[in-house]
C-alpha cells in the first residue's frame, strides 16, 4: 500500500523538532509519517527520556508505538481542509479579521488560519521588490484600508489586492529596511529600559512602619452636589472635582465667585489646602494629589492632613490598601467617609514610633526621579514608533 503523508504532518514534525532542540543537545528523529487521512485526525509524538540517545517518534495516536518507558506526549488536533494553501518561507501574511492589517514576512513555511491572508510576490517582481521593504510599506498603509464589519476590523483579499504599491529602486528599499531595523533596535532598547524602571518602581521597600487609621492622619470631608446644568449657567475657570477618574477627576470649570457661596458644616466647600481626594463611587477609591484650590461635589471625598505626611508618597504607596476596602453596591464600587475613616495604612516611622517624614520624602524623591526618566523614554519611544 502506498504511504500517504500530508503536508501538515511534516509541519508538525518540524515544529516539534524546533522546540525540543531548544533544550537538548542531541535528538534522534524516527520518521514514521503514518498520518491518518480521515477528515478529523489526531497527530502525536512520543519523546523517550530514558534512552541513551533522546529519541522522538511521530505518528497518529492510533498507530503510536507501545509505551514502556517514561515519555512526554503531545497532541495536536486539526481539521482537514481540501486544497488548503500552505504559506511558504518569504511569503507575506496579514490578519484579515480582528487586528486587521498587521503584515508579517514569514521566515518559515506556515499553515494560515481562516483569519490569515497570504500574499506571495509574483515572479516578475521578485528581482525588484525587497520582501522586508514590502512588509514595512504595507504595515504603514494597510490600516487605511481596514473596514469595520460586525464589530471587527476586516481586511479581506479583495481589499488587499487593491492597495496601491509604489516601488522605489532596490537601493532605496535597502536603505529603508536598514533604517527600520536600526529603529526597531532602538525601540527594543527603550522598551527594555522602561521595563527595568517598572521593576524598580514596583519593588517593595522595607522600612520600619506602623499602622495608622486614616482618621488619625487626616481630616475627612466631602463636597456639595452641583449639576452640570448649573455649571453651564455659571461657567468659569475654577476646577470642579467629582467621582470622575479621567482628567485628574476634574469634571467641569465654573465661576469661582459662585462656587464660594456653597457651605457645608459652616465651612466653605472650596478647598484651598494641599490634600488627597478620592472617588467615592464608580471607580471608587482612586486617589488624586491636589496642591491647588478646587471645588468638590458630593461624589468626591478629601483627606486633609493632620500630621506630617508626604501626600504624593501616600497617593502612590497607599493606593492599593485603599482599593482593598472598596465595597460593591448596586453594581458599582463605593467608598464613603465612614469606610475611609477606618482603613488602616502602613506609615514609615522612626525608632521612637513617630512618623518619619524624611524617609517618605526620600522614597518619593527616588520614585519621582525614576518616573521622570520613564516619561522621557516613553516620549522618545513614541517618536520612534510613529
C-alpha positions as CSV (number, residue, x, y, z in Angstrom):
1,X,0.0,0.0,0.0
2,X,1.3,3.4,-1.0
3,X,2.4,5.5,2.0
4,X,0.5,8.7,2.3
5,X,1.9,11.6,4.2
6,X,0.3,15.0,4.4
7,X,2.0,18.4,4.5
8,X,0.6,19.4,7.8
9,X,2.2,16.3,9.2
10,X,5.6,17.5,8.2
11,X,4.9,20.9,9.6
12,X,4.0,19.3,12.9
13,X,7.3,17.4,12.9
14,X,9.3,20.5,12.2
15,X,7.6,22.4,14.9
16,X,8.2,19.6,17.5
17,X,11.9,19.3,16.5
18,X,12.4,23.0,16.6
19,X,11.1,23.3,20.2
20,X,12.7,20.1,21.5
21,X,16.1,21.2,20.2
22,X,15.9,24.3,22.4
23,X,16.5,22.1,25.4
24,X,18.6,19.1,24.2
25,X,22.0,18.9,22.5
26,X,21.2,15.6,20.7
27,X,17.9,14.4,19.4
28,X,17.4,11.3,17.2
29,X,14.4,11.5,14.9
30,X,12.5,8.3,14.0
31,X,10.2,9.2,11.0
32,X,7.1,7.1,10.8
33,X,4.9,9.5,8.8
34,X,1.9,7.3,9.5
35,X,-0.5,10.1,9.3
36,X,-4.2,9.2,9.3
37,X,-6.3,10.6,6.5
38,X,-9.9,10.9,7.9
39,X,-11.5,14.4,7.9
40,X,-10.5,14.9,11.6
41,X,-7.4,13.2,12.9
42,X,-5.1,13.5,15.9
43,X,-1.3,13.7,15.4
44,X,1.1,12.9,18.2
45,X,4.8,12.4,19.0
46,X,6.5,10.3,21.7
47,X,9.7,11.5,23.3
48,X,11.7,8.8,25.1
49,X,13.6,10.2,28.1
50,X,15.2,7.0,29.5
51,X,17.3,6.1,26.4
52,X,21.0,6.8,25.9
53,X,20.1,8.9,22.9
54,X,17.0,11.0,23.2
55,X,14.5,9.8,20.5
56,X,11.4,11.3,19.0
57,X,8.7,9.1,17.4
58,X,6.0,10.6,15.2
59,X,2.7,9.0,14.2
60,X,-1.1,9.1,14.7
61,X,-2.4,8.4,18.1
62,X,-3.9,5.2,16.9
63,X,-0.6,3.9,15.4
64,X,1.6,5.1,18.2
65,X,4.3,2.8,19.5
66,X,3.7,0.8,22.6
67,X,5.0,2.8,25.6
68,X,7.2,1.0,28.1
69,X,9.5,3.9,29.2
70,X,9.0,7.4,30.6
71,X,7.8,9.8,27.9
72,X,6.3,13.2,27.0
73,X,3.2,13.0,24.8
74,X,1.9,16.0,22.8
75,X,-1.4,16.0,20.9
76,X,-2.5,18.4,18.1
77,X,-6.0,18.2,16.6
78,X,-6.6,19.6,13.1
79,X,-9.4,19.9,10.6
80,X,-8.5,18.8,7.1
81,X,-9.4,21.4,4.5
82,X,-9.4,20.4,0.9
83,X,-6.8,22.3,-1.2
84,X,-5.7,24.3,1.8
85,X,-2.8,26.6,0.8
86,X,0.4,26.3,2.7
87,X,2.3,29.5,3.2
88,X,6.0,29.4,2.2
89,X,9.1,31.0,3.6
90,X,9.3,34.5,2.1
91,X,5.5,34.9,1.8
92,X,3.7,37.8,3.5
93,X,0.7,37.0,5.7
94,X,-1.7,39.5,7.1
95,X,-4.5,39.5,9.7
96,X,-7.9,39.6,7.9
97,X,-10.2,39.9,11.0
98,X,-9.7,41.5,14.4
99,X,-6.3,43.2,14.5
100,X,-6.7,43.5,10.8
101,X,-3.9,44.8,8.5
102,X,-0.9,43.6,10.5
103,X,1.5,42.2,7.9
104,X,4.3,39.7,8.7
105,X,7.1,38.5,6.5
106,X,7.4,34.7,7.2
107,X,10.8,33.1,7.7
108,X,9.4,29.5,7.7
109,X,6.6,27.6,5.9
110,X,3.3,28.0,7.7
111,X,-0.3,26.9,7.7
112,X,-2.6,30.0,7.5
113,X,-5.8,30.1,9.6
114,X,-9.2,31.4,8.5
115,X,-8.2,34.8,9.8
116,X,-4.9,35.0,7.9
117,X,-4.4,36.1,4.3
118,X,-1.3,35.1,2.3
119,X,0.5,37.2,-0.3
120,X,3.3,35.8,-2.4
121,X,5.4,38.2,-4.5
122,X,4.9,37.4,-8.2
123,X,7.9,36.0,-10.1
124,X,8.2,39.1,-12.4
125,X,8.6,41.3,-9.3
126,X,11.0,39.1,-7.3
127,X,14.1,40.9,-8.6
128,X,12.8,44.4,-7.9
129,X,11.0,44.0,-4.6
130,X,12.7,43.5,-1.3
131,X,10.2,41.4,0.8
132,X,11.2,43.1,4.0
133,X,10.6,46.5,2.5
134,X,7.2,45.4,1.3
135,X,6.3,44.2,4.8
136,X,7.3,47.6,6.2
137,X,5.5,49.5,3.5
138,X,2.2,47.6,3.9
139,X,2.3,47.9,7.7
140,X,2.5,51.7,7.1
141,X,-0.6,51.8,4.9
142,X,-3.0,48.8,5.5
143,X,-4.8,50.5,8.4
144,X,-6.3,53.0,5.9
145,X,-8.0,50.1,4.1
146,X,-9.4,48.3,7.1
147,X,-13.2,48.4,7.2
148,X,-15.4,47.9,10.2
149,X,-17.8,44.9,9.9
150,X,-19.7,43.0,12.6
151,X,-17.8,44.9,15.3
152,X,-14.4,43.9,14.0
153,X,-11.8,45.4,11.7
154,X,-11.5,43.5,8.4
155,X,-9.1,43.5,5.6
156,X,-10.1,40.8,3.1
157,X,-8.3,39.6,0.0
158,X,-10.3,41.9,-2.3
159,X,-9.3,44.9,-0.3
160,X,-5.6,43.9,0.0
161,X,-5.4,43.3,-3.8
162,X,-6.5,46.9,-4.4
163,X,-3.9,48.6,-2.2
164,X,-1.5,50.6,-4.4
165,X,2.2,49.9,-4.0
166,X,4.7,52.4,-5.3
167,X,8.0,50.6,-5.7
168,X,11.2,52.6,-5.2
169,X,14.5,51.3,-6.6
170,X,16.2,48.5,-4.7
171,X,18.9,50.8,-3.2
172,X,16.2,53.0,-1.7
173,X,14.3,49.9,-0.4
174,X,17.6,48.7,1.2
175,X,18.1,52.0,2.9
176,X,14.5,52.0,4.2
177,X,15.0,48.4,5.6
178,X,18.3,49.3,7.2
179,X,16.8,52.4,8.9
180,X,13.8,50.4,10.0
181,X,15.9,47.7,11.6
182,X,18.0,50.3,13.3
183,X,14.8,52.0,14.7
184,X,13.5,48.6,15.8
185,X,16.7,48.0,17.8
186,X,16.4,51.4,19.4
187,X,12.7,50.7,20.2
188,X,13.7,47.4,21.8
189,X,16.4,49.1,23.9
190,X,13.9,51.7,25.0
191,X,11.3,49.1,26.0
192,X,13.9,47.1,27.9
193,X,14.9,50.3,29.8
194,X,11.3,51.1,30.6
195,X,10.7,47.5,31.8
196,X,13.7,47.8,34.1
197,X,12.4,51.0,35.5
198,X,9.0,49.5,36.0
199,X,10.6,46.7,38.0
200,X,12.4,49.3,40.2
201,X,9.2,51.2,40.7
202,X,7.3,48.1,41.8
203,X,9.9,46.9,44.2
204,X,8.7,46.5,47.8
205,X,10.7,48.8,50.0
206,X,11.5,47.6,53.5
207,X,11.3,50.1,56.4
208,X,10.1,50.3,60.0
209,X,6.4,51.1,59.9
210,X,3.3,51.4,62.0
211,X,-0.4,51.1,61.2
212,X,-2.5,54.2,61.4
213,X,-6.2,54.7,60.8
214,X,-7.0,57.3,58.1
215,X,-9.0,59.2,60.6
216,X,-5.8,59.5,62.8
217,X,-3.9,61.0,59.9
218,X,-6.5,63.2,58.1
219,X,-9.5,65.4,58.4
220,X,-12.1,63.8,56.2
221,X,-14.7,65.7,54.3
222,X,-16.7,65.8,51.1
223,X,-18.5,68.4,49.0
224,X,-21.9,69.6,48.0
225,X,-23.7,68.5,44.8
226,X,-23.9,70.8,41.9
227,X,-25.3,69.8,38.5
228,X,-23.8,70.1,35.0
229,X,-26.7,72.5,34.1
230,X,-25.9,74.8,37.0
231,X,-22.2,74.8,36.0
232,X,-23.1,75.7,32.4
233,X,-25.1,78.6,33.7
234,X,-22.2,79.7,35.9
235,X,-19.3,78.9,33.6
236,X,-15.7,79.9,34.5
237,X,-12.2,78.6,35.0
238,X,-12.3,77.2,38.6
239,X,-11.9,73.4,38.7
240,X,-14.8,71.2,40.0
241,X,-13.9,67.7,41.2
242,X,-16.3,64.8,41.0
243,X,-16.0,61.0,41.1
244,X,-14.7,61.1,37.6
245,X,-11.3,59.5,37.2
246,X,-10.2,60.9,33.9
247,X,-8.6,64.4,33.6
248,X,-7.4,64.0,37.2
249,X,-11.0,63.9,38.4
250,X,-11.9,67.4,37.2
251,X,-15.3,67.3,35.5
252,X,-16.0,70.9,34.9
253,X,-14.8,74.5,35.3
254,X,-17.2,77.0,36.9
255,X,-17.4,80.6,38.1
256,X,-15.2,81.0,41.2
257,X,-17.4,83.6,42.9
258,X,-20.4,81.4,42.5
259,X,-18.7,78.3,44.0
260,X,-17.5,80.2,47.1
261,X,-21.2,80.6,48.0
262,X,-21.6,76.9,48.9
263,X,-21.1,75.9,52.5
264,X,-21.1,72.6,54.4
265,X,-21.0,72.4,58.3
266,X,-20.5,76.1,58.4
267,X,-17.3,75.8,56.2
268,X,-16.7,76.8,52.6
269,X,-16.8,73.8,50.3
270,X,-13.9,75.1,48.3
271,X,-10.6,73.5,49.5
272,X,-7.5,75.7,49.4
273,X,-5.1,73.3,51.2
274,X,-2.8,70.6,49.8
275,X,-4.7,67.4,50.1
276,X,-5.7,64.0,48.7
277,X,-9.1,63.4,47.1
278,X,-10.7,60.1,46.3
279,X,-13.6,59.0,44.2
280,X,-16.5,57.8,46.4
281,X,-18.3,55.8,43.8
282,X,-17.8,54.5,40.2
283,X,-14.0,53.8,40.2
284,X,-14.2,54.2,43.9
285,X,-11.0,54.7,46.0
286,X,-9.0,56.2,43.2
287,X,-6.6,58.8,44.8
288,X,-5.6,62.2,43.5
289,X,-3.0,64.6,44.8
290,X,-4.1,68.3,44.8
291,X,-2.0,71.3,45.6
292,X,-4.3,74.0,44.2
293,X,-7.7,75.4,45.2
294,X,-10.7,73.4,43.9
295,X,-14.4,72.8,44.5
296,X,-15.5,69.2,45.2
297,X,-19.0,67.8,44.8
298,X,-20.6,65.2,47.0
299,X,-19.2,62.3,44.9
300,X,-15.7,63.2,45.9
301,X,-14.0,63.0,49.3
302,X,-11.0,64.8,50.6
303,X,-8.2,63.9,53.1
304,X,-6.6,67.0,54.7
305,X,-3.5,66.0,56.7
306,X,-3.4,66.4,60.5
307,X,0.2,65.2,60.7
308,X,3.4,65.5,58.6
309,X,2.6,63.3,55.6
310,X,4.2,63.5,52.1
311,X,0.9,63.3,50.2
312,X,2.5,62.3,47.0
313,X,4.1,59.4,48.8
314,X,0.8,58.5,50.3
315,X,-1.0,58.5,47.0
316,X,1.5,56.1,45.4
317,X,2.2,53.7,48.3
318,X,-1.2,53.6,50.0
319,X,-3.4,53.3,46.9
320,X,-3.5,49.5,46.9
321,X,-4.7,49.4,50.5
322,X,-7.5,51.9,49.8
323,X,-8.7,49.9,46.9
324,X,-8.9,46.7,49.1
325,X,-11.6,48.4,51.2
326,X,-14.0,49.4,48.3
327,X,-17.3,47.6,48.6
328,X,-19.7,46.7,45.8
329,X,-23.2,48.1,45.9
330,X,-25.8,48.3,43.1
331,X,-23.2,47.0,40.6
332,X,-20.7,49.7,41.3
333,X,-17.8,50.3,43.8
334,X,-18.4,52.6,46.8
335,X,-16.1,54.0,49.4
336,X,-17.7,56.6,51.7
337,X,-16.3,58.7,54.5
338,X,-17.2,56.2,57.3
339,X,-15.4,53.4,55.5
340,X,-12.4,55.6,54.6
341,X,-12.0,56.7,58.2
342,X,-11.5,53.1,59.5
343,X,-8.9,52.0,56.8
344,X,-5.5,51.2,58.3
345,X,-2.3,52.0,56.3
346,X,1.4,51.3,57.0
347,X,3.3,54.6,57.5
348,X,7.2,54.8,57.9
349,X,8.1,55.6,61.5
350,X,11.3,56.4,63.4
351,X,12.7,54.1,66.1
352,X,10.6,56.1,68.7
353,X,7.4,55.4,66.7
354,X,7.0,58.9,65.4
355,X,6.0,59.3,61.7
356,X,9.2,59.6,59.6
357,X,8.5,62.3,57.1
358,X,12.2,62.4,55.9
359,X,12.0,58.8,54.8
360,X,8.7,59.4,53.0
361,X,10.4,62.4,51.2
362,X,13.4,60.2,50.3
363,X,11.3,57.4,48.9
364,X,9.1,59.7,46.9
365,X,12.1,61.6,45.5
366,X,13.6,58.4,44.1
367,X,10.2,57.3,42.7
368,X,9.8,60.7,41.0
369,X,13.3,60.5,39.6
370,X,12.6,57.1,38.0
371,X,9.2,58.2,36.8
372,X,10.6,61.3,35.1
373,X,13.2,59.1,33.3
374,X,10.5,56.7,32.3
375,X,8.3,59.6,30.9
376,X,11.2,60.8,28.8
377,X,11.9,57.3,27.5
378,X,8.3,56.8,26.6
379,X,8.3,60.2,24.8
380,X,11.3,59.1,22.7
381,X,9.7,55.7,22.2
382,X,6.6,57.3,20.8
383,X,8.7,59.3,18.3
384,X,10.4,56.2,17.0
385,X,7.1,54.2,16.9
386,X,5.4,56.7,14.6
